[in-house]
Amino acid sequence: MLLAAGSTRVLWYLTRGTGVVALLLLTAVVLLGVLGAGRWRSDRLPRFLLQGLHRNLTLLSIAFVAVHVITTVADGFAPIALTDAIVPFVSPYRPVWLGLGAVAFDLLLALTVTSLLRASIGVRAWRTLHWLAYASWPVALVHSLGTGSDARVGWMQLLAGLSTVAVALAALWRTVPRDGVWTGMRSTAAAAAVVVPLALVVWYLGGPGSTGWAARAGTPSSLLAGSSAASAVPSSSVSLPAPPFSRSVHGTIVRSRPGPSGLVVVQVKAASGAGRVGVWLRGDALPGGGVRVHESRMWLGTKDVPNLYVGPLAVLRGTLMSAVLRDARGASLDVSLRLRIDRVHGTVTGTLHAGGSA
């Protein structure tokens, strides 16, 4: 057996899903906090219910962030350790943007701890520290767009845009003086409510929303599946058959000797009439030639752009490998590869199947 089960599609979707839900919950927390601070009243939602909902959503957002962190570390595709979720800017994977996620998480933890100690630290100190919730929201949003794999997908752009508009409008509503007198602090807060969203849009268009972001964001070269050509070449210049399609493939397989840590690397490169496909694995060597996988990736593309679609393996069972691969624009492709291995000559033959693009 070539492979042992490693990261699964469940972890991949859990990581993405919990991250998005945590961002939406944090947005709701900020909106409820603004309403509460502005003494907003409604017969349908009394103040005590508003405060209780705000508190419970804060705890729920922290729970989703915790699951997001655990599934990210357990998936193992990117070199992210558990400490990277607490200590910012030390991860080898997109250190700045992942580090901002750690900052947001630390701010949320500080907010929760100080809320529990409210009676001890005093209401004035608690209210001052409570502004951390407002600071954590833009930090979490930048982390989501700078690190997330869905930053250029339409639904994520819509969610991020609506969240930004909602928070900006709520902040403007909060800063408008009821007596018509503008103080320096209110004017500064109102200006920030306009400038910060505009700055986020400008940053997004020049960053996660543009091609080549994965390399510029600090993704290790080992995860870029070769060169960054896929993000630099317009999609009109490269093409694959319209899915679904199946093709015979042939190529080579190379397995390294165990390194100082005992890990081995297996790399498959194959060609077909549909282009190029490759698989890279790293993990513990098993008796009989198998590998317990710690990290993995698959890529599919053309001769000129071999990594047009890239992603972690979702299924590793014997010599059957499958993954949900994405291109630079966020479109996905379900790809499976079943191989026959000639260990003597280091060659492989098999069948490539692609279908279900989205």
C-alpha atoms as a printed R data frame, in Angstrom:
    type eleno elety resid chain resno       x      y       z
1   ATOM     1    CA   MET     A     1   0.000  0.000   0.000
2   ATOM     2    CA   LEU     A     2   1.417  3.372  -0.996
3   ATOM     3    CA   LEU     A     3  -0.611  5.580   1.325
4   ATOM     4    CA   ALA     A     4  -2.299  5.520   4.692
5   ATOM     5    CA   ALA     A     5  -5.286  7.724   5.467
6   ATOM     6    CA   GLY     A     6  -4.245 11.225   6.489
7   ATOM     7    CA   SER     A     7  -6.059 14.506   6.236
8   ATOM     8    CA   THR     A     8  -9.666 14.172   5.111
9   ATOM     9    CA   ARG     A     9 -12.136 16.279   3.235
10  ATOM    10    CA   VAL     A    10 -14.116 16.640   6.481
11  ATOM    11    CA   LEU     A    11 -11.264 18.563   8.136
12  ATOM    12    CA   TRP     A    12 -10.845 20.730   5.053
13  ATOM    13    CA   TYR     A    13 -14.505 21.767   5.051
14  ATOM    14    CA   LEU     A    14 -14.637 22.134   8.834
15  ATOM    15    CA   THR     A    15 -11.681 24.501   8.783
16  ATOM    16    CA   ARG     A    16 -13.234 26.683   6.110
17  ATOM    17    CA   GLY     A    17 -16.763 26.533   7.503
18  ATOM    18    CA   THR     A    18 -15.928 27.267  11.139
19  ATOM    19    CA   GLY     A    19 -13.719 30.180  10.099
20  ATOM    20    CA   VAL     A    20 -16.540 31.790   8.114
21  ATOM    21    CA   VAL     A    21 -19.118 31.164  10.850
22  ATOM    22    CA   ALA     A    22 -16.763 32.602  13.486
23  ATOM    23    CA   LEU     A    23 -16.351 35.772  11.396
24  ATOM    24    CA   LEU     A    24 -20.132 36.145  11.008
25  ATOM    25    CA   LEU     A    25 -20.670 35.582  14.732
26  ATOM    26    CA   LEU     A    26 -18.029 38.160  15.575
27  ATOM    27    CA   THR     A    27 -19.752 40.603  13.214
28  ATOM    28    CA   ALA     A    28 -23.035 39.997  15.062
29  ATOM    29    CA   VAL     A    29 -21.248 40.502  18.405
30  ATOM    30    CA   VAL     A    30 -19.900 43.864  17.270
31  ATOM    31    CA   LEU     A    31 -23.310 44.973  15.953
32  ATOM    32    CA   LEU     A    32 -25.067 43.980  19.194
33  ATOM    33    CA   GLY     A    33 -22.335 45.682  21.199
34  ATOM    34    CA   VAL     A    34 -22.844 48.917  19.251
35  ATOM    35    CA   LEU     A    35 -26.610 48.732  19.761
36  ATOM    36    CA   GLY     A    36 -26.174 48.126  23.475
37  ATOM    37    CA   ALA     A    37 -23.630 50.927  23.903
38  ATOM    38    CA   GLY     A    38 -25.927 53.301  22.001
39  ATOM    39    CA   ARG     A    39 -28.837 52.535  24.340
40  ATOM    40    CA   TRP     A    40 -30.906 51.173  21.483
41  ATOM    41    CA   ARG     A    41 -34.379 50.150  22.601
42  ATOM    42    CA   SER     A    42 -37.019 47.840  21.191
43  ATOM    43    CA   ASP     A    43 -40.170 46.375  22.684
44  ATOM    44    CA   ARG     A    44 -39.422 43.079  20.935
45  ATOM    45    CA   LEU     A    45 -35.865 42.876  22.260
46  ATOM    46    CA   PRO     A    46 -35.549 44.217  25.830
47  ATOM    47    CA   ARG     A    47 -32.144 45.411  26.964
48  ATOM    48    CA   PHE     A    48 -31.483 42.403  29.208
49  ATOM    49    CA   LEU     A    49 -32.145 40.042  26.282
50  ATOM    50    CA   LEU     A    50 -29.828 42.091  24.079
51  ATOM    51    CA   GLN     A    51 -27.054 41.807  26.657
52  ATOM    52    CA   GLY     A    52 -27.600 38.081  27.085
53  ATOM    53    CA   LEU     A    53 -27.580 37.496  23.330
54  ATOM    54    CA   HIS     A    54 -24.384 39.556  23.024
55  ATOM    55    CA   ARG     A    55 -22.664 37.515  25.726
56  ATOM    56    CA   ASN     A    56 -23.762 34.140  24.358
57  ATOM    57    CA   LEU     A    57 -22.764 34.986  20.797
58  ATOM    58    CA   THR     A    58 -19.325 36.036  22.046
59  ATOM    59    CA   LEU     A    59 -18.840 32.670  23.745
60  ATOM    60    CA   LEU     A    60 -20.164 30.860  20.674
61  ATOM    61    CA   SER     A    61 -17.744 32.735  18.401
62  ATOM    62    CA   ILE     A    62 -14.834 31.706  20.621
63  ATOM    63    CA   ALA     A    63 -16.017 28.083  20.444
64  ATOM    64    CA   PHE     A    64 -16.081 28.207  16.639
65  ATOM    65    CA   VAL     A    65 -12.637 29.801  16.567
66  ATOM    66    CA   ALA     A    66 -11.351 26.967  18.780
67  ATOM    67    CA   VAL     A    67 -12.762 24.331  16.398
68  ATOM    68    CA   HIS     A    68 -11.323 26.302  13.469
69  ATOM    69    CA   VAL     A    69  -7.871 26.208  15.053
70  ATOM    70    CA   ILE     A    70  -8.040 22.510  15.976
71  ATOM    71    CA   THR     A    71  -9.161 21.387  12.505
72  ATOM    72    CA   THR     A    72  -6.535 23.560  10.819
73  ATOM    73    CA   VAL     A    73  -3.748 22.002  12.872
74  ATOM    74    CA   ALA     A    74  -5.180 18.475  12.521
75  ATOM    75    CA   ASP     A    75  -5.519 18.756   8.730
76  ATOM    76    CA   GLY     A    76  -1.753 19.138   8.427
77  ATOM    77    CA   PHE     A    77  -1.722 20.553   4.898
78  ATOM    78    CA   ALA     A    78  -0.050 23.787   5.996
79  ATOM    79    CA   PRO     A    79   2.737 23.835   8.627
80  ATOM    80    CA   ILE     A    80   0.594 25.408  11.364
81  ATOM    81    CA   ALA     A    81   1.162 24.483  15.015
82  ATOM    82    CA   LEU     A    82  -1.258 24.934  17.893
83  ATOM    83    CA   THR     A    83   0.951 27.654  19.371
84  ATOM    84    CA   ASP     A    84   0.567 29.677  16.152
85  ATOM    85    CA   ALA     A    85  -3.060 30.328  17.169
86  ATOM    86    CA   ILE     A    86  -1.896 32.091  20.344
87  ATOM    87    CA   VAL     A    87   1.558 33.488  19.581
88  ATOM    88    CA   PRO     A    88   1.255 35.825  16.568
89  ATOM    89    CA   PHE     A    89   3.628 36.238  13.616
90  ATOM    90    CA   VAL     A    90   5.814 33.179  14.265
91  ATOM    91    CA   SER     A    91   4.230 30.661  11.875
92  ATOM    92    CA   PRO     A    92   6.144 29.723   8.691
93  ATOM    93    CA   TYR     A    93   2.810 29.782   6.835
94  ATOM    94    CA   ARG     A    94   1.643 33.294   5.862
95  ATOM    95    CA   PRO     A    95   3.062 34.665   9.143
96  ATOM    96    CA   VAL     A    96   1.510 38.146   9.002
97  ATOM    97    CA   TRP     A    97  -1.993 37.117   8.004
98  ATOM    98    CA   LEU     A    98  -2.104 34.022  10.202
99  ATOM    99    CA   GLY     A    99  -0.602 36.122  12.990
100 ATOM   100    CA   LEU     A   100  -3.507 38.556  12.747
101 ATOM   101    CA   GLY     A   101  -5.823 35.624  13.419
102 ATOM   102    CA   ALA     A   102  -3.850 34.896  16.582
103 ATOM   103    CA   VAL     A   103  -4.139 38.573  17.581
104 ATOM   104    CA   ALA     A   104  -7.925 38.490  17.094
105 ATOM   105    CA   PHE     A   105  -8.167 35.272  19.116
106 ATOM   106    CA   ASP     A   106  -6.050 36.755  21.930
107 ATOM   107    CA   LEU     A   107  -8.235 39.873  21.993
108 ATOM   108    CA   LEU     A   108 -11.362 37.732  22.262
109 ATOM   109    CA   LEU     A   109  -9.833 35.730  25.098
110 ATOM   110    CA   ALA     A   110  -8.873 38.929  26.911
111 ATOM   111    CA   LEU     A   111 -12.409 40.222  26.432
112 ATOM   112    CA   THR     A   112 -13.887 37.029  27.882
113 ATOM   113    CA   VAL     A   113 -11.529 36.921  30.871
114 ATOM   114    CA   THR     A   114 -12.110 40.573  31.763
115 ATOM   115    CA   SER     A   115 -15.864 40.066  31.478
116 ATOM   116    CA   LEU     A   116 -15.651 37.231  33.988
117 ATOM   117    CA   LEU     A   117 -13.578 39.484  36.275
118 ATOM   118    CA   ARG     A   118 -15.805 42.523  35.785
119 ATOM   119    CA   ALA     A   119 -16.697 42.780  39.467
120 ATOM   120    CA   SER     A   120 -13.009 42.699  40.439
121 ATOM   121    CA   ILE     A   121 -11.557 45.160  37.911
122 ATOM   122    CA   GLY     A   122 -14.415 47.672  38.012
123 ATOM   123    CA   VAL     A   123 -16.926 48.838  35.444
124 ATOM   124    CA   ARG     A   124 -14.753 51.690  34.094
125 ATOM   125    CA   ALA     A   125 -11.770 49.423  33.394
126 ATOM   126    CA   TRP     A   126 -14.070 46.786  31.928
127 ATOM   127    CA   ARG     A   127 -15.686 49.278  29.553
128 ATOM   128    CA   THR     A   128 -12.258 50.453  28.404
129 ATOM   129    CA   LEU     A   129 -11.065 46.912  27.732
130 ATOM   130    CA   HIS     A   130 -14.362 46.119  26.038
131 ATOM   131    CA   TRP     A   131 -13.216 48.207  23.070
132 ATOM   132    CA   LEU     A   132 -11.035 45.196  22.250
133 ATOM   133    CA   ALA     A   133 -14.115 43.677  20.625
134 ATOM   134    CA   TYR     A   134 -14.181 46.500  18.087
135 ATOM   135    CA   ALA     A   135 -10.446 46.091  17.436
136 ATOM   136    CA   SER     A   136 -10.698 42.333  16.963
137 ATOM   137    CA   TRP     A   137 -13.282 42.539  14.175
138 ATOM   138    CA   PRO     A   138 -11.214 44.231  11.412
139 ATOM   139    CA   VAL     A   139  -8.201 42.149  12.456
140 ATOM   140    CA   ALA     A   140 -10.254 38.944  12.097
141 ATOM   141    CA   LEU     A   141 -11.620 40.087   8.730
142 ATOM   142    CA   VAL     A   142  -8.136 40.779   7.341
143 ATOM   143    CA   HIS     A   143  -7.006 37.389   8.655
144 ATOM   144    CA   SER     A   144  -9.916 35.639   6.923
145 ATOM   145    CA   LEU     A   145  -9.219 37.268   3.572
146 ATOM   146    CA   GLY     A   146  -5.436 37.119   3.835
147 ATOM   147    CA   THR     A   147  -5.241 33.468   4.875
148 ATOM   148    CA   GLY     A   148  -8.472 31.853   3.688
149 ATOM   149    CA   SER     A   149  -8.677 29.861   0.473
150 ATOM   150    CA   ASP     A   150 -12.086 31.370  -0.371
151 ATOM   151    CA   ALA     A   151 -10.999 35.015  -0.458
152 ATOM   152    CA   ARG     A   152 -11.685 35.308  -4.209
153 ATOM   153    CA   VAL     A   153 -14.886 33.273  -4.233
154 ATOM   154    CA   GLY     A   154 -18.084 35.244  -4.872
155 ATOM   155    CA   TRP     A   155 -20.007 34.181  -1.769
156 ATOM   156    CA   MET     A   156 -17.066 35.050   0.506
157 ATOM   157    CA   GLN     A   157 -16.678 38.438  -1.151
158 ATOM   158    CA   LEU     A   158 -20.395 39.040  -0.575
159 ATOM   159    CA   LEU     A   159 -20.267 38.023   3.093
160 ATOM   160    CA   ALA     A   160 -17.165 40.120   3.752
161 ATOM   161    CA   GLY     A   161 -18.664 43.095   1.943
162 ATOM   162    CA   LEU     A   162 -22.015 42.948   3.743
163 ATOM   163    CA   SER     A   163 -20.285 42.504   7.120
164 ATOM   164    CA   THR     A   164 -18.064 45.512   6.455
165 ATOM   165    CA   VAL     A   165 -20.982 47.717   5.423
166 ATOM   166    CA   ALA     A   166 -23.064 46.628   8.427
167 ATOM   167    CA   VAL     A   167 -20.304 47.350  10.942
168 ATOM   168    CA   ALA     A   168 -19.423 50.670   9.280
169 ATOM   169    CA   LEU     A   169 -23.062 51.862   9.348
170 ATOM   170    CA   ALA     A   170 -23.475 50.754  12.963
171 ATOM   171    CA   ALA     A   171 -20.296 52.591  13.950
172 ATOM   172    CA   LEU     A   172 -21.484 55.761  12.189
173 ATOM   173    CA   TRP     A   173 -24.866 55.506  13.944
174 ATOM   174    CA   ARG     A   174 -23.079 55.168  17.278
175 ATOM   175    CA   THR     A   175 -20.854 58.201  16.710
176 ATOM   176    CA   VAL     A   176 -23.577 60.634  15.639
177 ATOM   177    CA   PRO     A   177 -24.229 62.862  18.697
178 ATOM   178    CA   ARG     A   178 -27.822 62.976  19.925
179 ATOM   179    CA   ASP     A   179 -27.431 66.620  20.932
180 ATOM   180    CA   GLY     A   180 -25.833 67.644  17.644
181 ATOM   181    CA   VAL     A   181 -22.509 68.544  19.280
182 ATOM   182    CA   TRP     A   182 -19.467 66.894  17.697
183 ATOM   183    CA   THR     A   183 -16.516 66.319  19.986
184 ATOM   184    CA   GLY     A   184 -13.016 65.488  18.830
185 ATOM   185    CA   MET     A   185 -13.407 61.844  19.840
186 ATOM   186    CA   ARG     A   186 -16.719 61.453  18.014
187 ATOM   187    CA   SER     A   187 -15.308 63.073  14.884
188 ATOM   188    CA   THR     A   188 -12.306 60.760  14.955
189 ATOM   189    CA   ALA     A   189 -14.512 57.694  15.436
190 ATOM   190    CA   ALA     A   190 -16.801 58.746  12.581
191 ATOM   191    CA   ALA     A   191 -13.818 59.292  10.288
192 ATOM   192    CA   ALA     A   192 -12.453 55.867  11.212
193 ATOM   193    CA   ALA     A   193 -15.833 54.277  10.412
194 ATOM   194    CA   VAL     A   194 -15.429 55.570   6.855
195 ATOM   195    CA   VAL     A   195 -11.671 55.327   6.321
196 ATOM   196    CA   VAL     A   196 -11.156 51.793   7.701
197 ATOM   197    CA   PRO     A   197 -13.672 50.090   5.329
198 ATOM   198    CA   LEU     A   198 -12.242 51.989   2.352
199 ATOM   199    CA   ALA     A   199  -8.726 50.956   3.374
200 ATOM   200    CA   LEU     A   200  -9.884 47.338   3.609
201 ATOM   201    CA   VAL     A   201 -11.284 47.487   0.067
202 ATOM   202    CA   VAL     A   202  -8.072 48.996  -1.330
203 ATOM   203    CA   TRP     A   203  -5.976 46.395   0.485
204 ATOM   204    CA   TYR     A   204  -8.148 43.541  -0.737
205 ATOM   205    CA   LEU     A   205  -8.033 44.625  -4.380
206 ATOM   206    CA   GLY     A   206  -4.244 44.835  -4.289
207 ATOM   207    CA   GLY     A   207  -3.807 41.779  -2.079
208 ATOM   208    CA   PRO     A   208  -6.045 38.687  -1.749
209 ATOM   209    CA   GLY     A   209  -8.216 39.856  -4.640
210 ATOM   210    CA   SER     A   210  -5.299 39.951  -7.077
211 ATOM   211    CA   THR     A   211  -3.335 37.175  -8.745
212 ATOM   212    CA   GLY     A   212  -0.198 35.787  -7.136
213 ATOM   213    CA   TRP     A   213  -1.387 36.484  -3.585
214 ATOM   214    CA   ALA     A   214  -0.482 33.011  -2.267
215 ATOM   215    CA   ALA     A   215   3.218 33.578  -2.916
216 ATOM   216    CA   ARG     A   216   3.211 37.212  -1.713
217 ATOM   217    CA   ALA     A   217   1.308 36.280   1.455
218 ATOM   218    CA   GLY     A   218   4.142 34.046   2.627
219 ATOM   219    CA   THR     A   219   3.007 30.568   1.592
220 ATOM   220    CA   PRO     A   220   6.025 28.216   1.828
221 ATOM   221    CA   SER     A   221   7.409 27.299  -1.573
222 ATOM   222    CA   SER     A   222   6.858 23.621  -0.809
223 ATOM   223    CA   LEU     A   223   3.097 24.260  -0.813
224 ATOM   224    CA   LEU     A   224   2.996 26.187  -4.049
225 ATOM   225    CA   ALA     A   225   3.281 22.988  -6.100
226 ATOM   226    CA   GLY     A   226   6.216 24.099  -8.171
227 ATOM   227    CA   SER     A   227   6.187 27.651  -9.506
228 ATOM   228    CA   SER     A   228   3.619 30.404  -9.111
229 ATOM   229    CA   ALA     A   229   2.957 30.470 -12.829
230 ATOM   230    CA   ALA     A   230  -0.686 29.481 -12.428
231 ATOM   231    CA   SER     A   231  -1.503 32.769 -10.768
232 ATOM   232    CA   ALA     A   232   0.605 34.801 -13.184
233 ATOM   233    CA   VAL     A   233  -0.820 33.486 -16.468
234 ATOM   234    CA   PRO     A   234  -4.346 34.558 -17.506
235 ATOM   235    CA   SER     A   235  -6.823 31.704 -17.618
236 ATOM   236    CA   SER     A   236  -7.476 32.358 -21.301
237 ATOM   237    CA   SER     A   237  -3.983 31.140 -22.136
238 ATOM   238    CA   VAL     A   238  -4.351 27.770 -20.445
239 ATOM   239    CA   SER     A   239  -7.092 25.191 -20.679
240 ATOM   240    CA   LEU     A   240  -8.134 21.682 -19.738
241 ATOM   241    CA   PRO     A   241 -10.919 19.514 -21.177
242 ATOM   242    CA   ALA     A   242 -14.376 20.435 -19.941
243 ATOM   243    CA   PRO     A   243 -15.275 18.198 -16.972
244 ATOM   244    CA   PRO     A   244 -16.161 15.489 -16.484
245 ATOM   245    CA   PHE     A   245 -13.328 13.690 -18.262
246 ATOM   246    CA   SER     A   246 -11.167 10.600 -17.755
247 ATOM   247    CA   ARG     A   247  -7.696 10.001 -19.175
248 ATOM   248    CA   SER     A   248  -4.952  7.403 -18.919
249 ATOM   249    CA   VAL     A   249  -1.776  8.712 -17.319
250 ATOM   250    CA   HIS     A   250   1.838  7.592 -17.163
251 ATOM   251    CA   GLY     A   251   4.766  9.022 -15.284
252 ATOM   252    CA   THR     A   252   7.300  8.555 -12.497
253 ATOM   253    CA   ILE     A   253   7.308  8.087  -8.746
254 ATOM   254    CA   VAL     A   254  10.188  9.037  -6.468
255 ATOM   255    CA   ARG     A   255  10.470  8.236  -2.790
256 ATOM   256    CA   SER     A   256  13.158  9.784  -0.619
257 ATOM   257    CA   ARG     A   257  15.113  8.126   2.135
258 ATOM   258    CA   PRO     A   258  13.965  8.888   5.699
259 ATOM   259    CA   GLY     A   259  15.315 12.217   6.916
260 ATOM   260    CA   PRO     A   260  16.617 13.055  10.414
261 ATOM   261    CA   SER     A   261  13.018 13.276  11.626
262 ATOM   262    CA   GLY     A   262  12.167  9.871  10.137
263 ATOM   263    CA   LEU     A   263   9.888 11.361   7.486
264 ATOM   264    CA   VAL     A   264   9.912 10.383   3.830
265 ATOM   265    CA   VAL     A   265   8.745 12.327   0.777
266 ATOM   266    CA   VAL     A   266   6.889 10.707  -2.129
267 ATOM   267    CA   GLN     A   267   6.368 12.577  -5.370
268 ATOM   268    CA   VAL     A   268   4.360 11.467  -8.397
269 ATOM   269    CA   LYS     A   269   4.518 13.280 -11.736
270 ATOM   270    CA   ALA     A   270   2.371 12.038 -14.593
271 ATOM   271    CA   ALA     A   271   1.142 13.211 -17.993
272 ATOM   272    CA   SER     A   272  -1.921 12.509 -20.077
273 ATOM   273    CA   GLY     A   273  -3.820 13.908 -23.000
274 ATOM   274    CA   ALA     A   274  -5.548 16.164 -20.472
275 ATOM   275    CA   GLY     A   275  -2.346 17.776 -19.243
276 ATOM   276    CA   ARG     A   276  -0.176 17.209 -16.182
277 ATOM   277    CA   VAL     A   277  -1.012 15.849 -12.744
278 ATOM   278    CA   GLY     A   278   1.193 15.536  -9.698
279 ATOM   279    CA   VAL     A   279   1.063 14.435  -6.073
280 ATOM   280    CA   TRP     A   280   3.431 15.319  -3.232
281 ATOM   281    CA   LEU     A   281   3.356 13.548   0.147
282 ATOM   282    CA   ARG     A   282   5.387 13.694   3.332
283 ATOM   283    CA   GLY     A   283   4.939 11.434   6.322
284 ATOM   284    CA   ASP     A   284   6.123  8.478   8.390
285 ATOM   285    CA   ALA     A   285   7.386  5.413   6.554
286 ATOM   286    CA   LEU     A   286   5.313  2.288   7.228
287 ATOM   287    CA   PRO     A   287   6.289 -1.376   6.872
288 ATOM   288    CA   GLY     A   288   5.621 -2.643   3.368
289 ATOM   289    CA   GLY     A   289   6.260  0.682   1.672
290 ATOM   290    CA   GLY     A   290   3.299  2.666   2.964
291 ATOM   291    CA   VAL     A   291   3.318  6.221   4.274
292 ATOM   292    CA   ARG     A   292   1.327  7.707   7.132
293 ATOM   293    CA   VAL     A   293   0.780 11.143   5.622
294 ATOM   294    CA   HIS     A   294   1.386 14.376   7.529
295 ATOM   295    CA   GLU     A   295   1.269 16.789   4.592
296 ATOM   296    CA   SER     A   296  -0.026 16.372   1.056
297 ATOM   297    CA   ARG     A   297  -0.999 18.210  -2.068
298 ATOM   298    CA   MET     A   298  -2.173 17.436  -5.578
299 ATOM   299    CA   TRP     A   299  -1.994 19.659  -8.623
300 ATOM   300    CA   LEU     A   300  -3.481 19.495 -12.105
301 ATOM   301    CA   GLY     A   301  -2.736 21.680 -15.085
302 ATOM   302    CA   THR     A   302  -1.191 21.978 -18.520
303 ATOM   303    CA   LYS     A   303   2.390 21.636 -19.721
304 ATOM   304    CA   ASP     A   304   2.941 25.392 -19.392
305 ATOM   305    CA   VAL     A   305   1.040 25.786 -16.105
306 ATOM   306    CA   PRO     A   306   1.205 22.476 -14.216
307 ATOM   307    CA   ASN     A   307  -0.368 23.896 -11.034
308 ATOM   308    CA   LEU     A   308  -3.477 25.402 -12.568
309 ATOM   309    CA   TYR     A   309  -5.553 23.615  -9.888
310 ATOM   310    CA   VAL     A   310  -4.023 22.894  -6.450
311 ATOM   311    CA   GLY     A   311  -5.251 21.446  -3.153
312 ATOM   312    CA   PRO     A   312  -4.613 18.958  -0.332
313 ATOM   313    CA   LEU     A   313  -5.507 15.324  -0.786
314 ATOM   314    CA   ALA     A   314  -8.888 14.458   0.694
315 ATOM   315    CA   VAL     A   315  -8.820 10.661   0.244
316 ATOM   316    CA   LEU     A   316  -5.725  8.476   0.486
317 ATOM   317    CA   ARG     A   317  -6.636  4.834   0.226
318 ATOM   318    CA   GLY     A   318  -4.149  2.408  -1.228
319 ATOM   319    CA   THR     A   319  -3.145  3.804  -4.600
320 ATOM   320    CA   LEU     A   320  -6.370  5.785  -4.934
321 ATOM   321    CA   MET     A   321  -6.003  9.515  -4.338
322 ATOM   322    CA   SER     A   322  -8.633 12.223  -4.652
323 ATOM   323    CA   ALA     A   323  -8.897 15.910  -3.861
324 ATOM   324    CA   VAL     A   324 -10.944 19.042  -4.353
325 ATOM   325    CA   LEU     A   325  -8.572 21.319  -6.267
326 ATOM   326    CA   ARG     A   326  -8.947 25.079  -6.750
327 ATOM   327    CA   ASP     A   327  -7.606 27.501  -9.296
328 ATOM   328    CA   ALA     A   328  -6.499 31.105  -8.685
329 ATOM   329    CA   ARG     A   329 -10.051 32.390  -9.104
330 ATOM   330    CA   GLY     A   330 -11.570 29.955  -6.592
331 ATOM   331    CA   ALA     A   331 -13.201 27.550  -9.073
332 ATOM   332    CA   SER     A   332 -13.036 23.949  -7.846
333 ATOM   333    CA   LEU     A   333 -12.579 20.585  -9.513
334 ATOM   334    CA   ASP     A   334 -13.044 17.093  -8.031
335 ATOM   335    CA   VAL     A   335 -10.056 15.025  -9.117
336 ATOM   336    CA   SER     A   336  -9.240 11.366  -8.481
337 ATOM   337    CA   LEU     A   337  -6.174  9.404  -9.495
338 ATOM   338    CA   ARG     A   338  -5.841  5.608  -9.396
339 ATOM   339    CA   LEU     A   339  -2.323  4.319 -10.015
340 ATOM   340    CA   ARG     A   340  -0.437  1.122 -10.747
341 ATOM   341    CA   ILE     A   341   3.127  1.288  -9.495
342 ATOM   342    CA   ASP     A   342   6.227 -0.339 -10.933
343 ATOM   343    CA   ARG     A   343   8.604 -0.119  -7.999
344 ATOM   344    CA   VAL     A   344  11.511 -1.630  -9.916
345 ATOM   345    CA   HIS     A   345  11.551  1.032 -12.612
346 ATOM   346    CA   GLY     A   346  10.008  3.840 -10.556
347 ATOM   347    CA   THR     A   347   7.143  4.385 -12.985
348 ATOM   348    CA   VAL     A   348   3.387  4.693 -12.655
349 ATOM   349    CA   THR     A   349   0.398  4.213 -14.942
350 ATOM   350    CA   GLY     A   350  -3.230  4.701 -14.141
351 ATOM   351    CA   THR     A   351  -6.405  6.692 -14.674
352 ATOM   352    CA   LEU     A   352  -7.165 10.338 -14.004
353 ATOM   353    CA   HIS     A   353 -10.793 11.423 -13.546
354 ATOM   354    CA   ALA     A   354 -12.005 15.004 -13.109
355 ATOM   355    CA   GLY     A   355 -15.567 16.158 -12.634
356 ATOM   356    CA   GLY     A   356 -17.924 18.366 -10.688
357 ATOM   357    CA   SER     A   357 -16.361 21.757 -11.333
358 ATOM   358    CA   ALA     A   358 -17.927 24.668  -9.470
